[in-house]
Amino acid sequence: MNLDQARAFLAREFPQNTCTVEAIGIGQSTLRQAIGFEHLRPGGTVSGPTLMALADCAAYVAILSQFGEVALAVTTNLTINFLRKPAADKDVIAECKLLKTGKRLVVCEVLVYSEGLDDAVAQVTATYSIPPQPL
């Protein structure tokens, strides 16, 4: 799946998605979430649910890059470590790579950054279940 195909797939299957696919390669993806007032929490930082949604979407797109259009791939586990306060006035960027791909389970790691900053604001490990392929 290339960049245009990934963007079209998300627009078709998940029109409610607000992330943008910036880059895709086999087993990896980079996504962006533009940050607005609706993504902030008290204290002037990006909310945890915003970071989790971005990381989950980045994992999903990385899986699509490896397996193709598998719309029914689902998250079975997602663990997030909040490392530092994200900037409230910068987009957040998620970089995902697949760590292990099996026939039914895929393990991914996602690092989330505030745009333009070198240190990650969150680290995510996600496991996805891949539906059985028809014979």
Residue frames as qw, qx, qy, qz and C-alpha x, y, z in Angstrom:
[[0.000, 0.891, 0.454, 0.000, 0.00, 0.00, 0.00],
 [0.433, 0.272, -0.014, 0.859, 1.45, 3.37, -0.96],
 [0.062, -0.194, -0.357, 0.912, 0.78, 6.82, 0.54],
 [0.393, -0.001, -0.264, -0.881, -2.14, 7.71, -1.75],
 [0.582, -0.201, -0.745, -0.254, -3.76, 4.30, -1.22],
 [0.358, -0.256, -0.705, 0.556, -3.42, 4.60, 2.57],
 [0.114, 0.149, 0.179, -0.966, -4.97, 8.08, 2.57],
 [0.509, -0.055, -0.468, -0.720, -7.84, 6.94, 0.33],
 [0.524, -0.210, -0.824, 0.043, -8.45, 3.84, 2.47],
 [0.195, -0.273, -0.597, 0.728, -8.69, 5.88, 5.68],
 [0.263, 0.102, -0.060, -0.958, -10.95, 8.46, 4.03],
 [0.575, -0.088, -0.614, -0.533, -13.26, 5.68, 2.84],
 [0.624, -0.237, -0.738, 0.096, -13.22, 3.39, 5.89],
 [0.438, -0.521, -0.471, 0.561, -12.70, 5.94, 8.69],
 [0.188, 0.691, 0.248, 0.652, -14.05, 9.31, 7.54],
 [0.473, -0.863, -0.147, -0.099, -14.21, 10.43, 11.19],
 [0.788, -0.202, -0.022, 0.581, -10.41, 10.13, 11.46],
 [0.061, 0.997, 0.004, -0.047, -8.60, 13.46, 11.86],
 [0.584, -0.515, 0.453, 0.435, -5.00, 12.18, 11.51],
 [0.566, 0.752, -0.236, -0.242, -3.00, 12.69, 8.33],
 [0.919, -0.052, 0.240, 0.307, -0.75, 10.00, 6.89],
 [0.002, 0.898, -0.317, -0.304, 2.59, 11.71, 6.23],
 [0.270, 0.548, -0.771, -0.182, 4.66, 8.69, 5.16],
 [0.922, -0.083, 0.277, -0.259, 4.31, 4.94, 4.74],
 [0.294, 0.535, -0.782, -0.128, 6.79, 2.17, 4.08],
 [0.772, -0.099, -0.612, -0.140, 6.64, -1.58, 4.49],
 [0.673, -0.349, -0.563, 0.330, 6.07, -2.11, 8.20],
 [0.322, -0.311, -0.283, 0.848, 6.20, 1.56, 9.15],
 [0.069, 0.780, 0.477, 0.399, 4.19, 4.76, 9.09],
 [0.223, -0.139, -0.270, 0.926, 4.33, 8.40, 10.13],
 [0.087, -0.725, -0.620, -0.286, 1.11, 10.23, 10.97],
 [0.118, 0.146, -0.203, 0.961, 0.31, 13.79, 12.07],
 [0.172, -0.722, -0.668, 0.051, -2.46, 15.14, 14.26],
 [0.084, 0.518, 0.008, 0.851, -3.07, 18.87, 13.98],
 [0.309, -0.380, -0.690, 0.534, -3.72, 20.19, 17.49],
 [0.170, -0.552, -0.232, -0.783, -6.61, 22.52, 18.21],
 [0.359, -0.393, 0.395, -0.749, -8.52, 23.55, 21.32],
 [0.888, -0.124, -0.094, -0.433, -10.55, 20.32, 21.21],
 [0.840, 0.173, -0.469, 0.209, -7.36, 18.28, 21.76],
 [0.169, 0.470, -0.522, 0.691, -6.23, 20.10, 24.90],
 [0.606, -0.517, -0.597, 0.095, -6.83, 19.25, 28.53],
 [0.339, -0.936, 0.004, -0.098, -6.62, 21.44, 31.61],
 [0.669, -0.545, 0.295, 0.409, -3.04, 22.49, 32.23],
 [0.325, 0.828, -0.268, -0.371, -2.42, 23.44, 28.60],
 [0.209, -0.382, 0.861, 0.264, -1.27, 20.13, 27.20],
 [0.562, 0.122, -0.616, -0.539, -2.44, 17.66, 24.58],
 [0.783, -0.257, 0.294, -0.483, -4.84, 15.12, 26.06],
 [0.395, -0.282, 0.873, 0.036, -3.92, 11.47, 26.55],
 [0.679, 0.412, 0.588, -0.152, -6.83, 10.25, 24.41],
 [0.470, 0.835, -0.153, -0.241, -5.55, 12.39, 21.51],
 [0.020, -0.647, 0.754, 0.111, -2.08, 10.84, 21.78],
 [0.532, -0.034, 0.840, -0.102, -3.53, 7.32, 22.10],
 [0.679, 0.604, 0.340, -0.243, -5.79, 7.76, 19.07],
 [0.351, 0.820, -0.404, -0.205, -2.89, 9.02, 16.96],
 [0.197, -0.476, 0.857, 0.020, -0.64, 6.13, 18.04],
 [0.636, 0.194, 0.723, -0.189, -3.38, 3.58, 17.40],
 [0.633, 0.730, 0.097, -0.238, -4.00, 4.99, 13.92],
 [0.161, 0.760, -0.611, -0.153, -0.25, 4.97, 13.16],
 [0.414, -0.223, 0.881, -0.046, -0.08, 1.30, 14.17],
 [0.683, 0.459, 0.513, -0.243, -3.08, 0.49, 11.99],
 [0.508, 0.811, -0.182, -0.225, -1.54, 2.22, 8.96],
 [0.063, -0.608, 0.786, 0.089, 1.80, 0.44, 9.48],
 [0.562, 0.048, 0.816, -0.122, -0.11, -2.86, 9.53],
 [0.657, 0.668, 0.237, -0.256, -1.90, -1.91, 6.31],
 [0.240, 0.798, -0.501, -0.232, 1.51, -1.25, 4.76],
 [0.199, -0.368, 0.908, 0.019, 2.50, -4.83, 5.50],
 [0.363, 0.206, 0.900, -0.125, -0.78, -6.71, 4.98],
 [0.047, -0.275, -0.609, -0.742, -2.77, -4.54, 2.55],
 [0.423, -0.308, -0.056, -0.850, -6.40, -3.52, 3.04],
 [0.417, -0.242, -0.857, 0.183, -7.27, -5.51, 6.15],
 [0.274, -0.559, -0.077, -0.779, -10.11, -3.34, 7.43],
 [0.782, -0.509, -0.218, -0.285, -11.00, -5.71, 10.26],
 [0.591, 0.140, -0.529, 0.592, -7.58, -5.75, 11.94],
 [0.454, -0.808, -0.195, -0.322, -8.26, -4.75, 15.56],
 [0.055, 0.601, -0.581, 0.546, -6.27, -3.52, 18.52],
 [0.778, -0.334, -0.532, -0.015, -6.02, -6.18, 21.22],
 [0.620, -0.589, -0.217, 0.472, -3.67, -4.26, 23.52],
 [0.325, 0.746, -0.028, 0.581, -2.29, -0.74, 23.70],
 [0.627, -0.590, -0.234, 0.452, 0.13, 0.44, 26.40],
 [0.300, 0.815, 0.007, 0.496, 1.22, 4.05, 26.51],
 [0.604, -0.407, -0.243, 0.641, 4.01, 5.65, 28.48],
 [0.103, 0.966, 0.132, 0.199, 3.63, 9.42, 28.79],
 [0.758, 0.029, -0.153, 0.634, 7.21, 10.69, 28.83],
 [0.227, -0.230, -0.133, 0.937, 6.90, 14.47, 28.88],
 [0.277, 0.677, 0.423, -0.535, 4.36, 17.24, 28.38],
 [0.481, 0.422, 0.536, 0.550, 3.48, 17.77, 24.69],
 [0.067, -0.152, 0.037, 0.985, 3.48, 21.32, 23.38],
 [0.330, 0.579, 0.636, -0.388, -0.07, 22.68, 23.17],
 [0.334, 0.790, -0.045, -0.512, 0.73, 24.82, 20.14],
 [0.104, 0.489, -0.771, -0.394, 2.40, 22.17, 17.94],
 [0.858, 0.118, -0.317, -0.386, 1.09, 19.25, 15.91],
 [0.620, -0.425, 0.655, -0.069, 1.92, 15.80, 17.25],
 [0.576, 0.492, -0.589, -0.280, 3.70, 13.28, 15.04],
 [0.835, -0.253, 0.461, -0.161, 3.59, 9.49, 15.48],
 [0.392, 0.555, -0.703, -0.210, 6.27, 7.23, 14.02],
 [0.873, -0.156, 0.359, -0.292, 5.41, 3.53, 14.02],
 [0.344, 0.451, -0.800, -0.196, 7.37, 0.42, 13.18],
 [0.932, -0.147, -0.166, -0.288, 6.24, -3.18, 13.30],
 [0.284, -0.634, 0.702, -0.154, 8.31, -5.19, 15.76],
 [0.249, -0.081, 0.964, 0.040, 6.88, -8.66, 15.08],
 [0.642, 0.195, -0.193, -0.716, 4.43, -9.91, 12.50],
 [0.318, -0.031, 0.946, -0.064, 2.79, -13.28, 12.82],
 [0.052, -0.304, -0.816, -0.489, -0.13, -14.85, 11.00],
 [0.292, -0.706, -0.626, -0.157, -2.66, -13.57, 13.55],
 [0.400, -0.853, -0.176, 0.286, -0.88, -11.07, 15.82],
 [0.510, 0.580, -0.050, 0.633, 1.27, -8.03, 15.11],
 [0.507, -0.689, -0.233, 0.463, 3.27, -6.09, 17.70],
 [0.368, 0.741, 0.113, 0.550, 4.09, -2.43, 17.00],
 [0.440, -0.482, -0.262, 0.710, 6.04, 0.35, 18.65],
 [0.187, 0.827, 0.302, 0.436, 5.03, 3.99, 18.22],
 [0.408, -0.295, -0.234, 0.832, 6.97, 7.05, 19.30],
 [0.073, 0.873, 0.444, 0.191, 5.00, 10.29, 19.52],
 [0.452, -0.094, -0.056, 0.885, 6.66, 13.71, 19.23],
 [0.135, 0.870, 0.241, -0.408, 5.60, 17.34, 19.38],
 [0.669, 0.662, 0.149, 0.302, 6.49, 18.73, 15.98],
 [0.293, 0.830, -0.250, 0.405, 10.01, 20.12, 15.82],
 [0.474, -0.689, 0.479, -0.266, 11.14, 18.65, 19.15],
 [0.402, 0.442, -0.801, -0.033, 13.69, 15.84, 19.37],
 [0.092, -0.112, 0.901, -0.408, 12.47, 14.03, 22.49],
 [0.344, -0.342, -0.792, -0.371, 9.41, 11.78, 22.35],
 [0.398, -0.322, 0.257, -0.820, 6.41, 12.80, 24.44],
 [0.829, -0.108, 0.363, -0.412, 5.00, 9.25, 24.51],
 [0.137, 0.323, -0.910, -0.218, 6.00, 5.68, 23.72],
 [0.795, 0.058, 0.183, -0.576, 3.36, 3.14, 22.77],
 [0.053, -0.167, 0.967, 0.184, 3.37, -0.61, 22.32],
 [0.697, 0.189, 0.111, -0.683, 0.32, -1.98, 20.51],
 [0.252, -0.045, 0.953, 0.163, -0.76, -5.47, 19.57],
 [0.580, 0.270, -0.152, -0.753, -3.21, -6.06, 16.74],
 [0.607, 0.103, 0.786, -0.051, -5.17, -9.13, 15.76],
 [0.244, 0.314, -0.576, -0.715, -5.28, -9.87, 12.03],
 [0.810, 0.141, 0.289, -0.490, -8.43, -11.66, 10.85],
 [0.628, -0.065, 0.733, 0.253, -7.94, -15.03, 9.18],
 [0.243, 0.435, -0.462, -0.734, -7.51, -14.78, 5.45],
 [0.863, 0.250, 0.204, -0.389, -9.96, -16.71, 3.26],
 [0.630, -0.199, 0.686, 0.305, -8.53, -19.78, 1.58]]
